[in-house]
């Protein structure tokens, strides 16, 4: 089983040195807007509320892919 996800940043808000990313996640039969925070590491606030209806294996996969996506953005910004 292969899950293909595409992420798109809809908005970034910076408060007290913490970036909040509003990200759209698209999959084959899946669409979700997710809030993730970055303060040196990626954190998904209200994790269980945002992912309540997603099976745990898929939830873990989305979590890892979202963290990778966010870290790539942060790495790119540090280089510039």
C-alpha positions as CSV (number, residue, x, y, z in Angstrom):
1,X,0.0,0.0,0.0
2,X,1.5,3.3,-1.1
3,X,0.1,6.6,0.1
4,X,0.9,9.7,-2.0
5,X,0.5,13.0,-0.2
6,X,0.9,16.5,-1.5
7,X,1.3,19.4,0.8
8,X,0.7,23.1,0.2
9,X,1.4,26.0,2.6
10,X,-1.7,28.1,2.9
11,X,-0.5,30.5,5.6
12,X,2.4,31.1,8.0
13,X,2.0,33.0,11.2
14,X,4.9,33.9,13.5
15,X,4.1,34.6,17.2
16,X,6.7,34.7,20.0
17,X,9.3,33.0,17.8
18,X,7.1,30.1,16.9
19,X,5.9,29.6,13.3
20,X,2.4,28.2,12.8
21,X,2.0,26.6,9.4
22,X,-1.5,26.2,8.0
23,X,-1.0,23.4,5.4
24,X,-3.3,21.7,3.0
25,X,-2.7,18.0,2.7
26,X,-4.1,16.2,-0.3
27,X,-4.2,12.4,-0.9
28,X,-6.0,10.1,-3.3
29,X,-9.3,10.2,-1.4
30,X,-8.2,12.6,1.3
31,X,-8.1,16.3,1.9
32,X,-7.3,18.0,5.2
33,X,-6.1,21.4,6.4
34,X,-3.6,20.9,9.2
35,X,-2.0,23.3,11.6
36,X,1.6,22.6,12.5
37,X,4.0,24.6,14.6
38,X,7.8,24.9,14.3
39,X,10.1,26.1,17.0
40,X,13.2,24.1,16.1
41,X,11.1,20.9,15.9
42,X,7.7,20.2,14.4
43,X,4.7,20.0,16.6
44,X,1.0,19.4,15.7
45,X,-1.2,21.1,18.3
46,X,-4.5,19.3,19.1
47,X,-3.1,16.2,17.3
48,X,-6.0,13.9,18.2
49,X,-8.6,16.5,17.4
50,X,-7.1,17.2,14.0
51,X,-6.7,13.5,13.1
52,X,-9.6,11.9,15.1
53,X,-11.1,10.2,12.0
54,X,-7.9,8.9,10.5
55,X,-6.7,5.3,11.2
56,X,-3.5,5.3,13.3
57,X,-1.2,4.0,10.6
58,X,-2.3,6.7,8.2
59,X,-2.1,9.3,11.0
60,X,1.5,8.3,11.7
61,X,2.4,8.4,8.0
62,X,0.8,11.9,7.6
63,X,2.6,13.1,10.7
64,X,6.0,12.0,9.5
65,X,5.5,13.4,6.0
66,X,4.2,16.7,7.3
67,X,7.3,17.0,9.6
68,X,9.6,16.2,6.6
69,X,7.8,18.9,4.5
70,X,8.0,21.5,7.2
71,X,11.7,20.8,7.9
72,X,12.5,21.1,4.2
73,X,10.9,24.6,4.1
74,X,12.8,25.6,7.2
75,X,16.1,24.3,5.8
76,X,15.4,26.2,2.5
77,X,14.7,29.4,4.4
78,X,18.0,29.1,6.4
79,X,20.0,28.8,3.2
80,X,18.5,31.9,1.7
